[in-house]
């Protein structure tokens, strides 16, 4: 009979004969945690000396499952085979995610939360984004630096220094009019150059008698 008491096969043998089981190999249904492999009969099979019942015995094995560790882009970082009930642990290099124009990324953990294995499981790396900052350089007309600021991506910079100026010449005076290029939200390092309105100077001519 099987381990659950169900009859697998009955044979009639003469005294002194040795029984031999000729049916299909006994099986025992497994579950998520364990599987079972037929290993023999209890008691040990021997020559017939009376009515006897042999019960199938099984070897119990703990099931193992595949745990896959993926990066945020779906690339597999590591694959492990873990026994049912054990808690997996990632043992590879710390996952990374390339920065883009707006953010840098710091690894913060796995999704879903790591728990004891009950079946095949995939964990995906998660990241904390941090807005990037860029250098804004303010220049005068002659490329001399008036000031620099570190400005967060997406923020519109504001010049906070003294109003730029340009020395007048014998022919011209200069009035600050703004910046080139036009100031816009920061998406990378940028330099702005002061622009001036040029106007010809006027002089007084005095005519005198001798």
TIMI-719691 format. One line per field, with one value per residue (C-alpha): residue number from 0; y, x, z; residue in one letter. Coordinates in Angstrom, 2 decimals, padded with zeros to 5 digits, always signed. Layout:
k: [NUM / ...]
yy: [Y / ...]
xx: [X / ...]
zz: [Z / ...]
r: [a / ...]
# end
This chain:
k: [0 / 1 / 2 / 3 / 4 / 5 / 6 / 7 / 8 / 9 / 10 / 11 / 12 / 13 / 14 / 15 / 16 / 17 / 18 / 19 / 20 / 21 / 22 / 23 / 24 / 25 / 26 / 27 / 28 / 29 / 30 / 31 / 32 / 33 / 34 / 35 / 36 / 37 / 38 / 39 / 40 / 41 / 42 / 43 / 44 / 45 / 46 / 47 / 48 / 49 / 50 / 51 / 52 / 53 / 54 / 55 / 56 / 57 / 58 / 59 / 60 / 61 / 62 / 63 / 64 / 65 / 66 / 67 / 68 / 69 / 70 / 71 / 72 / 73 / 74 / 75 / 76 / 77 / 78 / 79 / 80 / 81 / 82 / 83 / 84 / 85 / 86 / 87 / 88 / 89 / 90 / 91 / 92 / 93 / 94 / 95 / 96 / 97 / 98 / 99 / 100 / 101 / 102 / 103 / 104 / 105 / 106 / 107 / 108 / 109 / 110 / 111 / 112 / 113 / 114 / 115 / 116 / 117 / 118 / 119 / 120 / 121 / 122 / 123 / 124 / 125 / 126 / 127 / 128 / 129 / 130 / 131 / 132 / 133 / 134 / 135 / 136 / 137 / 138 / 139 / 140 / 141 / 142 / 143 / 144 / 145 / 146 / 147 / 148 / 149 / 150 / 151 / 152 / 153 / 154 / 155 / 156 / 157 / 158 / 159 / 160 / 161 / 162 / 163 / 164 / 165 / 166 / 167 / 168 / 169 / 170 / 171 / 172 / 173 / 174 / 175 / 176 / 177 / 178 / 179 / 180 / 181 / 182 / 183 / 184 / 185 / 186 / 187 / 188 / 189 / 190 / 191 / 192 / 193 / 194 / 195 / 196 / 197 / 198 / 199 / 200 / 201 / 202 / 203 / 204 / 205 / 206 / 207 / 208 / 209]
yy: [+000.00 / +003.64 / +005.90 / +007.21 / +003.70 / +003.26 / -000.22 / -000.21 / -003.93 / -007.32 / -010.55 / -014.18 / -016.09 / -019.51 / -019.97 / -019.35 / -017.28 / -013.78 / -011.10 / -008.55 / -005.38 / -004.98 / -001.99 / +001.66 / +003.29 / +004.68 / +008.45 / +010.96 / +014.42 / +017.22 / +020.77 / +024.13 / +023.20 / +019.56 / +016.88 / +013.12 / +010.34 / +006.66 / +004.86 / +001.38 / -000.70 / -001.10 / -003.68 / -004.95 / -007.41 / -011.06 / -014.56 / -015.19 / -016.87 / -015.42 / -012.51 / -009.32 / -005.68 / -003.58 / +000.21 / +002.55 / +004.84 / +008.14 / +010.42 / +013.99 / +016.80 / +020.53 / +022.29 / +024.91 / +027.97 / +030.55 / +034.05 / +036.63 / +040.04 / +042.63 / +046.20 / +048.91 / +048.52 / +044.80 / +043.58 / +040.52 / +041.20 / +037.82 / +034.54 / +032.31 / +028.90 / +029.08 / +026.39 / +026.87 / +028.89 / +030.46 / +034.22 / +035.19 / +037.64 / +039.60 / +039.12 / +040.99 / +044.48 / +047.34 / +048.10 / +051.40 / +053.54 / +056.03 / +059.69 / +061.66 / +065.41 / +065.88 / +063.34 / +061.25 / +057.96 / +056.23 / +052.58 / +052.29 / +048.63 / +045.99 / +045.68 / +043.81 / +043.50 / +040.54 / +037.61 / +033.87 / +031.89 / +030.23 / +030.05 / +031.60 / +035.29 / +038.36 / +041.41 / +044.74 / +047.41 / +050.75 / +054.11 / +057.48 / +060.33 / +063.55 / +066.65 / +067.58 / +071.01 / +072.83 / +075.74 / +079.03 / +081.45 / +085.17 / +086.92 / +090.46 / +091.46 / +090.75 / +087.21 / +088.24 / +086.29 / +088.37 / +085.46 / +081.78 / +080.01 / +076.38 / +076.01 / +073.01 / +071.47 / +073.11 / +076.31 / +079.66 / +081.39 / +084.97 / +087.17 / +088.63 / +090.64 / +094.30 / +095.52 / +094.80 / +097.80 / +098.63 / +101.56 / +104.30 / +105.25 / +108.60 / +107.61 / +105.54 / +105.01 / +101.62 / +100.74 / +097.21 / +095.67 / +092.02 / +088.66 / +086.45 / +083.87 / +084.68 / +083.34 / +080.09 / +077.09 / +075.23 / +071.92 / +071.87 / +074.06 / +077.42 / +080.77 / +084.10 / +087.15 / +090.73 / +092.76 / +096.53 / +099.26 / +101.37 / +105.09 / +107.72 / +110.34 / +114.01 / +116.88 / +120.60 / +122.80 / +126.39 / +129.12 / +132.14 / +135.49 / +136.28]
xx: [+000.00 / +000.94 / +001.92 / -001.65 / -003.03 / -004.39 / -003.88 / -001.46 / -001.49 / -002.34 / -000.50 / -001.09 / +002.14 / +003.06 / +004.85 / +008.57 / +008.28 / +009.73 / +007.24 / +008.18 / +006.21 / +005.47 / +003.11 / +003.79 / +006.27 / +004.45 / +004.15 / +003.42 / +002.14 / +004.45 / +003.65 / +005.37 / +007.87 / +008.66 / +008.76 / +008.91 / +010.87 / +010.00 / +012.81 / +011.45 / +009.12 / +008.50 / +009.11 / +011.92 / +010.62 / +011.30 / +010.06 / +006.38 / +005.54 / +002.05 / -000.14 / +001.92 / +001.44 / +004.25 / +003.96 / +005.75 / +008.32 / +009.55 / +012.53 / +011.52 / +013.37 / +013.07 / +012.12 / +014.43 / +013.40 / +015.00 / +015.49 / +016.29 / +017.75 / +017.07 / +018.19 / +015.62 / +016.09 / +015.24 / +018.83 / +019.53 / +022.24 / +022.26 / +020.35 / +020.28 / +018.82 / +017.32 / +015.63 / +012.01 / +011.78 / +015.23 / +015.62 / +017.60 / +020.48 / +021.90 / +025.66 / +026.61 / +028.00 / +025.77 / +023.35 / +023.78 / +021.66 / +023.24 / +022.54 / +020.54 / +020.42 / +017.90 / +018.81 / +021.52 / +020.38 / +021.33 / +020.42 / +017.90 / +016.79 / +014.65 / +011.03 / +009.11 / +010.38 / +012.74 / +011.06 / +011.57 / +011.31 / +007.97 / +008.36 / +010.26 / +010.73 / +012.09 / +013.38 / +013.95 / +016.42 / +014.94 / +016.68 / +016.37 / +016.62 / +018.46 / +018.14 / +021.43 / +022.99 / +024.85 / +027.27 / +025.96 / +028.73 / +028.08 / +030.58 / +031.20 / +031.63 / +035.39 / +034.83 / +035.91 / +033.90 / +031.45 / +030.25 / +029.26 / +026.26 / +025.35 / +021.75 / +019.43 / +018.12 / +014.87 / +015.47 / +015.77 / +018.98 / +019.04 / +022.12 / +022.70 / +025.86 / +026.32 / +024.94 / +027.57 / +029.33 / +031.63 / +034.03 / +033.14 / +035.50 / +036.12 / +033.51 / +030.95 / +029.12 / +027.64 / +024.42 / +023.81 / +020.75 / +020.71 / +022.29 / +023.08 / +021.66 / +018.30 / +018.08 / +016.11 / +015.68 / +018.92 / +019.41 / +023.21 / +026.27 / +025.72 / +027.46 / +025.69 / +027.45 / +026.49 / +025.11 / +025.31 / +023.65 / +026.27 / +025.68 / +027.91 / +029.11 / +028.25 / +030.67 / +030.16 / +031.87 / +032.27 / +032.99 / +034.77 / +035.75 / +039.40]
zz: [+000.00 / -000.43 / +002.45 / +002.67 / +003.14 / -000.37 / -001.87 / -004.80 / -005.61 / -004.10 / -004.89 / -003.86 / -003.33 / -001.96 / +001.30 / +000.87 / -002.30 / -002.38 / -003.48 / -006.14 / -006.75 / -010.48 / -010.46 / -011.19 / -008.85 / -005.80 / -005.59 / -002.86 / -003.69 / -002.68 / -001.60 / -001.93 / +000.76 / +000.02 / -002.66 / -002.14 / -003.84 / -003.42 / -001.56 / -000.76 / +001.40 / +005.09 / +006.39 / +004.18 / +001.57 / +002.52 / +001.69 / +002.38 / +005.68 / +006.10 / +005.12 / +005.00 / +004.07 / +002.68 / +002.92 / +000.52 / +002.10 / +000.67 / +000.98 / +001.75 / -000.03 / +000.58 / -002.65 / -004.08 / -006.03 / -008.29 / -006.92 / -009.59 / -008.81 / -011.54 / -012.01 / -012.66 / -016.43 / -016.23 / -016.57 / -014.40 / -011.83 / -010.06 / -009.93 / -006.85 / -006.02 / -002.52 / -000.39 / +000.66 / +003.88 / +003.60 / +003.26 / +000.14 / +000.24 / -002.67 / -002.78 / -005.96 / -006.38 / -005.27 / -008.12 / -009.95 / -012.22 / -014.60 / -013.95 / -016.48 / -017.05 / -014.23 / -011.56 / -009.96 / -008.42 / -005.16 / -004.58 / -001.72 / -001.71 / -003.38 / -004.41 / -003.16 / +000.41 / +000.81 / +002.55 / +003.09 / -000.15 / -000.94 / -004.73 / -007.62 / -006.92 / -008.73 / -006.87 / -008.62 / -007.51 / -006.43 / -006.35 / -004.64 / -007.20 / -006.37 / -008.52 / -010.15 / -009.78 / -012.54 / -012.71 / -014.03 / -014.99 / -015.42 / -017.70 / -018.75 / -022.38 / -022.19 / -020.80 / -017.33 / -014.74 / -012.73 / -010.61 / -010.55 / -009.04 / -008.43 / -009.58 / -009.34 / -012.58 / -013.68 / -011.70 / -013.45 / -012.32 / -011.07 / -011.21 / -007.75 / -008.28 / -008.99 / -012.32 / -014.97 / -016.45 / -019.31 / -019.36 / -021.79 / -024.57 / -026.21 / -028.81 / -026.91 / -023.64 / -022.70 / -020.90 / -019.62 / -021.32 / -020.24 / -020.93 / -023.88 / -024.29 / -022.74 / -019.19 / -018.97 / -016.70 / -016.02 / -017.84 / -017.77 / -017.22 / -018.89 / -019.30 / -019.72 / -021.14 / -020.31 / -023.22 / -023.64 / -025.63 / -027.34 / -027.71 / -029.25 / -026.82 / -027.33 / -026.71 / -026.24 / -028.77 / -027.64 / -030.14 / -028.63 / -029.93 / -029.78]
r: [x / x / x / x / x / x / x / x / x / x / x / x / x / x / x / x / x / x / x / x / x / x / x / x / x / x / x / x / x / x / x / x / x / x / x / x / x / x / x / x / x / x / x / x / x / x / x / x / x / x / x / x / x / x / x / x / x / x / x / x / x / x / x / x / x / x / x / x / x / x / x / x / x / x / x / x / x / x / x / x / x / x / x / x / x / x / x / x / x / x / x / x / x / x / x / x / x / x / x / x / x / x / x / x / x / x / x / x / x / x / x / x / x / x / x / x / x / x / x / x / x / x / x / x / x / x / x / x / x / x / x / x / x / x / x / x / x / x / x / x / x / x / x / x / x / x / x / x / x / x / x / x / x / x / x / x / x / x / x / x / x / x / x / x / x / x / x / x / x / x / x / x / x / x / x / x / x / x / x / x / x / x / x / x / x / x / x / x / x / x / x / x / x / x / x / x / x / x / x / x / x / x / x / x / x / x / x / x / x / x]
# end
